[in-house]
Amino acid sequence: MNILHREILVKGRVQGVYFRASAKSAADKLNVKGRVRNTPEGHVWIAAEATPGAMSAFIEWCKQGPPMANVTACEVTEGAPEHYTDFVIQR
């Protein structure tokens, strides 16, 4: 199975709007594994691993986020798979 690894930096009004919890919910539905955390700069950082179709759907979700979010940028970079087994909200 072809698993992609992407690091996603989401910018805009993305903290204090349940972005991390909503990202976990979306990831769980799409079978995306990885990590999500807030950054000191006010962004949300996500490491995600999934099949190409699931990754595409997850990235599209990240561009919108939860209802109260206002995403202004979604920067996606490729990386080597780290073989995550779950999707975890980090502090």
C-alpha positions as CSV (number, residue, x, y, z in Angstrom):
1,M,0.0,0.0,0.0
2,N,1.3,3.4,-1.0
3,I,1.4,5.6,2.2
4,L,2.1,9.3,1.8
5,H,3.6,11.6,4.5
6,R,2.8,15.2,4.5
7,E,3.5,18.1,6.9
8,I,0.7,20.6,6.8
9,L,1.0,24.1,8.3
10,V,-2.4,25.8,8.6
11,K,-2.5,29.5,9.1
12,G,-5.2,32.0,9.9
13,R,-7.7,31.9,12.8
14,V,-7.0,28.3,13.7
15,Q,-6.3,28.3,17.5
16,G,-9.2,28.5,20.0
17,V,-11.7,27.2,17.4
18,Y,-11.4,23.4,18.0
19,F,-9.2,22.9,15.0
20,R,-7.0,20.2,16.6
21,A,-10.0,18.2,17.8
22,S,-11.8,18.6,14.5
23,A,-8.7,17.6,12.6
24,K,-8.6,14.4,14.7
25,S,-12.2,13.7,14.0
26,A,-11.6,14.2,10.2
27,A,-8.4,12.1,10.3
28,D,-10.2,9.2,12.1
29,K,-13.0,9.2,9.6
30,L,-10.5,9.2,6.7
31,N,-8.1,6.7,8.3
32,V,-5.3,9.3,8.4
33,K,-2.6,8.7,11.0
34,G,-0.3,11.4,12.5
35,R,0.1,14.3,14.9
36,V,-1.5,17.7,15.3
37,R,-0.4,20.6,17.6
38,N,-0.5,24.3,17.9
39,T,2.6,26.3,17.2
40,P,3.8,29.3,19.2
41,E,3.2,31.5,16.1
42,G,-0.5,30.8,16.2
43,H,-0.6,28.2,13.5
44,V,-1.6,24.5,13.5
45,W,1.0,22.0,12.5
46,I,0.0,18.5,11.3
47,A,2.1,15.5,10.3
48,A,-0.2,13.2,8.4
49,E,0.2,9.8,6.8
50,A,-2.5,8.2,4.5
51,T,-3.2,6.7,1.2
52,P,-3.2,9.2,-1.7
53,G,-7.0,9.5,-1.8
54,A,-7.4,9.9,1.9
55,M,-4.5,12.4,2.0
56,S,-6.1,14.5,-0.7
57,A,-9.4,14.5,1.1
58,F,-7.7,15.4,4.4
59,I,-5.7,18.3,2.9
60,E,-8.9,19.6,1.4
61,W,-10.5,19.5,4.9
62,C,-7.5,21.4,6.3
63,K,-8.0,24.2,3.8
64,Q,-11.5,24.8,5.4
65,G,-11.1,23.5,9.0
66,P,-14.0,23.6,11.5
67,P,-16.8,26.1,11.2
68,M,-15.3,28.8,13.4
69,A,-11.8,28.7,11.7
70,N,-10.7,31.1,9.1
71,V,-7.9,29.4,7.2
72,T,-5.8,31.9,5.2
73,A,-3.0,29.5,4.1
74,C,-2.3,25.8,4.0
75,E,1.3,24.9,3.3
76,V,2.0,21.3,2.5
77,T,5.4,19.6,2.3
78,E,6.4,16.0,1.6
79,G,8.4,13.9,3.9
80,A,9.4,10.3,4.6
81,P,6.8,8.1,6.3
82,E,7.2,7.7,10.1
83,H,4.7,4.9,10.3
84,Y,2.3,6.4,12.8
85,T,-0.3,4.0,14.1
86,D,-2.9,6.6,15.3
87,F,-3.7,10.3,15.2
88,V,-2.8,12.2,18.3
89,I,-3.4,15.7,19.5
90,Q,-0.2,17.0,21.0
91,R,0.1,19.8,23.6
